[in-house]
Amino acid sequence: MNMKSIKLIKKDILAASVFVFFGLLLILLLIPRGVVEPGNVELAILSPSYYPKIISYILILIGLGIFIKNFPNGFFEESEKIEKKYLFRILIIFITILTIVFFLPTFGIPLTSGIALLFLLMLGGERRPIIIFLVSTLVPLLIYLFFTKVAQIPIPNGLLESLL
Amino acid sequence: MMENLISGFFLFATIDSFVALGIGVFIGVIVGAIPGLTTPMAVALTLPFTFTLPPVTGILLLLGVYKGGIYGGSITAILINAPGTPAASCTVLDGYPMAKKGEAKRALDMALYSSCVADFISNISLILFAGILASFALKFGPAEVFTLIFFSLTIISGVSGSQLLKGMASACLGLLLATVGMDLIYGTNRFVFGQTNLLAGLNFIPVLIGLFAIPEILNFFCKKEIKLKKNPLAGVGATLKDFLKCFKTIVKGSFIGVILGAIPGIGAAPSAFLSYSEARRTSKNPENFGKGEIEGVAAAEAGNNGVAGATMIPLLALGIPGDIITAIILGAFMIHGLRPGPLMFTQNIELIYAIFMGIMLSSIYLFAIGKASIRFISKITDIPHRILFPIILVLCIFGSYAVNNSAFDISIMFLMGLLGFGMLQLKIPSAPFLIAFILGPMLEDSFRQSLLISGGSYSIFFSTPICWFFWILTVIIISLAAWAYAKSKGTTFLKTNKIVK
């Protein structure tokens, strides 16, 4: 076995597990709780839950199909070992997204976009301060001006309300 | 007849009409190219400017925006994997892989050529066959629409590649996501969970951007930048040879667009997918589709632009708006005291001729403006990814917000982005998800409407020759796909055995 490889669960099996789990979740929890059934449904076929139920069952069947297809060859495969650096970058980018979503209502879109740009440019490997400064200030401003002045779409300014 | 034609020509041949049409196409291309700014939004925003214009000039301005918008959607679909409009969602399948290979200019050129040809064919069809197509379109009831959409879904087998089962599951997820919101028959909530933003369902644009553009951005930040191999076609536009190679596909896609465009309520997206599916089925290189096949771009663009003139058929011939844009254009007619429909052909025929002339000119404008824009727009791909991807992310944030003026849509975009990223990691094809999400509402509505009409009897789906026609096509396509799948498995099996021996 290669030093950098590791035995991991097959991607097909992971996907199949997700399909079966989600299908079951829909049938047992999400459809009963999330689909409001009216009292006057004359035919079961016309009920709002009929169509999602059919698709959920199909989803489960496909998931089981993938399991069966993979059964003869086993559920594990040799994969490249995932580098810690890669996992760290995924974590960083997820945190960035959460931060953007969290601060957007307070900071407004132009400011949040500017800060996100500044951070992402550096994370992406841009090292020239002048480029970082110009891109992170001018790009959100130009897009903002286009949307508000040309397309007449009100963009929430948040903290910059008095400035813009 | 001749007298009416001459009157129509004088109605049309004013500087105002020429300028308005050009401005309209230009606005349309720009708006269509910006994710989040939809063509209906641009047409609606332009409507107030037509109030003071003569009727022909005003309507041509709106038509210019419409036609420009449909083409413009393909620009961002090809360059940044974010379709500007739902109609351009099929173009991403091959357009973006081409851009990734450095062939953005070639893809943009082909998108423009096929858009212009399809637009021209659609306009000619409008002028010559409005009456025939309108009466044919009226034969499409819910059962016929259901079989048509069901047939369109067979494309999933094509875009799933070797991952057929995962592709089908991906389509199921797309169909499920399309059910979120208020049930159209009973008016009850589905998967809303008290979140009022979900009552109207999920908007196409944040879902499309999230599913395609965001995973690409996440992938860039999580991995090192991949240096592309030197491609001899990098920076080169589409050649006459490319165009001739795709010409048959373009013409076929255009006619698919014309037929579907004439049916009220179908729209450009299903037409693009159907055209793409047909092109893939008849192509000599079906395995290249989804990996950057120029014929795929041509088919998708011909399909979605083919509807542009044809959607005017039910509007002008019957007074029925086929989609949101034609509904706005109907409003523009009414503001000027005109009522489209059979009477208009007898009472205001010169006005109809003037509009026809303007529509024909719009194809030329589209070509000129599109060609000029490609020269500058294709340079976007020269920007280093470390700068380009953060900018795309910001554009996606603004675009997702602009659709409904809702920050909730930004969250949806990111959520779909994470889902798309997860699908990418598990090698689940996202194209079937997208196709099912776009066609899903139409599939369910027509399915339930049909059963409502038939009192629950499934025989309605086999009641007319049109239904049978689509069932037969569906069976043929599925059989061919199954045969091709079995054949490829057989080949793999034989190869493996040979190696073992």
Interface residues (C-beta under 8 A of the other chain):
Chain A: K11 D12 L14 A15 V18 F19 F22 L26 L30 R33 G34 V35 V36 E37 P38 V41 L43 I45 L46 P48 S49 Y51 P52 I55 S56 I58 L59 I62 G63 G65 I66 K69 Y86 R89 I90 I92 I93 F94 I97 I100 V101 L104 P105 I109 T112 S113 A116 L117 L120 L121 L123 G124 G125 E126 I131 V135 V139 P140 I143 Y144 F146 F147 A151 Q152 I153 P154 I155 P156
Chain B: V31 I34 L37 M41 L45 L165 K166 M168 A169 C172 L173 L175 L176 T179 D183 I185 Y186 G187 T188 N189 R190 F191 V192 F193 L218 F220 F221 C222 K223 E225 P384 H385 R386 I387 F389 P390 I391 L393 V394 L395 I397 F398 Y401 A402 N405 A407 I410 S411 F414 G417 L418 Q425 L426 K427 I428 E444 F447 R448 L451 L452 G455 G456
